[in-house]
Amino acid sequence: MSSSDPPSSADALRAAAHELKRRRTAEATVDKPPGKTGKKAKADKAATVRCTLRLPASEYRKLAKLRKRLAREGVRSNRAKLVRAGLTLLVGLQRSDLKAAIRDVIAPEPAAEESSAVSD
């Protein structure tokens, strides 16, 4: 690939995954106080919390499609990783973009086909 070629979607996905990993590593090193080793340091490791999430069937299908798309690009994922990646992306959004994204999930605008059928 020459320097003038646009990056492929696989390259973009790998770059995004690398950036998330870098951020997670940076957060872990900032949170760790200096000089702690041994069993005490293991106890300070970030704890995971079990979370149950209910999704509409249509959104669950979207997750499955996204996982297949990522698999074709060579990126291994699961539902939990996709949800965590989405959360990370939402946290990084500007206020106006975040409000728009949340509004689309909470109260999506009706599809153009539905609105034309109603007006008949």
Secondary structure as the mmCIF struct_conf table of DSSP 4:
data_model
#
loop_
_struct_conf.conf_type_id
_struct_conf.id
_struct_conf.beg_label_comp_id
_struct_conf.beg_label_asym_id
_struct_conf.beg_label_seq_id
_struct_conf.end_label_comp_id
_struct_conf.end_label_asym_id
_struct_conf.end_label_seq_id
TURN_TY1_P TURN_TY1_P1 SER A 3 SER A 4
BEND BEND1 ASP A 5 ASP A 5
HELX_LH_PP_P HELX_LH_PP_P1 PRO A 6 SER A 8
HELX_RH_AL_P HELX_RH_AL_P1 SER A 9 ASP A 31
BEND BEND2 LYS A 32 LYS A 32
HELX_LH_PP_P HELX_LH_PP_P2 PRO A 33 PRO A 33
TURN_TY1_P TURN_TY1_P2 PRO A 34 GLY A 35
HELX_RH_AL_P HELX_RH_AL_P2 GLY A 38 ALA A 43
TURN_TY1_P TURN_TY1_P3 ASP A 44 ASP A 44
BEND BEND3 LYS A 45 LYS A 45
HELX_LH_PP_P HELX_LH_PP_P3 ALA A 46 THR A 48
HELX_RH_AL_P HELX_RH_AL_P3 ALA A 57 ARG A 72
TURN_TY1_P TURN_TY1_P4 GLU A 73 GLY A 74
HELX_RH_AL_P HELX_RH_AL_P4 ARG A 79 VAL A 91
TURN_TY1_P TURN_TY1_P5 GLY A 92 GLY A 92
BEND BEND4 LEU A 93 LEU A 93
HELX_RH_AL_P HELX_RH_AL_P5 ARG A 95 ILE A 106
BEND BEND5 ALA A 107 ALA A 107
HELX_LH_PP_P HELX_LH_PP_P4 PRO A 108 ALA A 111
HELX_RH_AL_P HELX_RH_AL_P6 ALA A 112 SER A 119
#
